[in-house]
């Protein structure tokens, strides 16, 4: 049975889009992106198969699903970054994260596969982000009819990674693992 802790739903708080983006803040977020895979690997280190299949909260995903979701989501973000840098105002293709997280591979595949994806994607993504010259480039998200600039996307995915890592580490702390 999973713990019924609503605090684990938003362990780092809900996302609030910054109104200003300094070069120092962007550099900090990129450094975090660069080292994120190591933080996730450390966050799941030593967990048993039983432990990684426990949801972080009632109605939430298991740790295994969270790790696979991070790989799915951050691959999307890496591709969105590449589209923004190579196309004029690209419209991205959204995906149903809940449906993806309930696919059989997200529920049964070894987390190591997604940890390896995260390592490669995050290193390439950080390398690419360090070379961005125009942070005002954007993509269009068709579900929200909204333009997301590269700096806004970086802020969102920096939060996103810490959000899910906080769910993993929060569950470990609560369960005494």
N, C-alpha and C positions, 0 to 999 in steps of 0.2 A: 504494500500500500504506500502511496506517495504522501508526503507531508502536505497539509492544507495551509500553506503559507502564501498569502497574497503578496507579501513583500517580495517574493521571488519572481513575481510577474514583471516588475520593473526595478531590478536591484540597483540600477544606476540612475533611476528616475526616467520619466518620459522624455523623448527627444524634443528639444527646443532648438529651432534653427537659429544660429547666431545671426546677428545683424551686421557684424563687421568681421573681416578676416585679415589678420595681420600676417606678414610673411613668417614671423616666428611661430604663430599658431599653426599655419599650414605645415611648416617644417616639423613641428612636434607631432602632428597627426600622421604625417608620412613616416616618421620614425616609428610610431606605434604600429602602423600598417606593416612596416618592414619586419617587426619583431612579434607580430601577433600570433603567427603559427606556433612559435616557441611557447608563448603564454598558454595557448590552448593545449598543447602537448603536455605541459607541466600541470595544467588544470585537471587532466584526465589520467595522469600517471598513476599506476598502481591500482586502478579500479578493476573490479571483477566484472565478468559478463553480467552477472545478476545486478550489480550496482549500476552499470551503464544503461540498463533497460528500465530503470526506475524513472518515472516522470519527475521533473523538478517541482511540479505543483499539480494539483487536481486539474485534469483537463489539459495539461501541458504535454510537451514532447519529452521523450526520454533523453538522457545525455547522449546516447548514440544518435538519435534523430537530430539533436542540436548540432552536433559536430558535422553530420552530413549536410544539414541545412546551411551551416556556415560556408562549407565548400560550395554548395549550389549557389548561394546568394552572392558570395564574393567573386565567384567566376563571372556571374552576371555583371557585377560592378566593374570588374577588370575589362570585360568586353564593352561595356557602356563607355568607359574611359577611352578605349581605342576608337570606338565609333565617333565620339565627340571630337577626337583629334584628327580624324580622317574624313569626316563627312560634314556637310553644312546642315546644322540643326536636325540631327537624326531623330526619328521617332523610334523609341526602343520597343521591344516586344516584352510586355509583362508576362509573368508566369504566376500560377497559383501555388504559393509556397506551402499551403496546407496539403494540397493534393500531392505535391512533390514529396513532402515529408512523410506521407503515408504510403508511398510506393514501397514495395518489398525490399529494395536495396537499402533504403533509409532505415528500415526497421531491423535488418538482419546483417548487412554487410559489416565487415570489420571496420572500426573507426580509423585504423591505420591508413586505409585507402584515402579517406578524406583528409587526414592529417598531412599526407604526402601532397595532395592537391593544394591544400592551404599553404604549405611551405613554398611550393613552386609559384603559385599564383601571387602570393603576397610579395615574394622577392621581385618578380617581374613587375608587378603593379607599382611597388614603391620606387623601383628604378625608373619606370615611366613617369610617375608623378613628380619625381625630382627634376625632371626636364621640361615640365609644363611651363610655357611662357605666357599663355593667356588663360587665366583662371575664369574669365567671363564666358568662355565657350559653354554651350549648353546642349542638353538633349531634351526632348519632349516626352513626357510620360502620358500615354493616351488615356489611362484610367483616371488620372487626376486632372487632365487638361492643364498641366503645369510644366513650366520650364525649370529644369534643374541645372544650375551652373556647376562646373567642375568643383569649385570650392565648396558649394553646398553639398554636393554628392560626397566629397571627402569627409565633411563634418558628419553627415548621416551615417556613412559606413564605419567611421571611427566609433561613433556611438553604438551602432549595431553590433559590432564585434564585442565591445565591452559589455553591452547589455546581455548577450548570450553567455559570454564568459562568466559574468556575474551570476547568472542562473546556475551554471555548473558549479562554481566555487561556493555559492550560497547553499546549494543542496548538500555539497560535501561537508560544509561547516555544520549545517543543521543536523545531519545524520552522524556526525562525529567520525567521518572517514578521513 
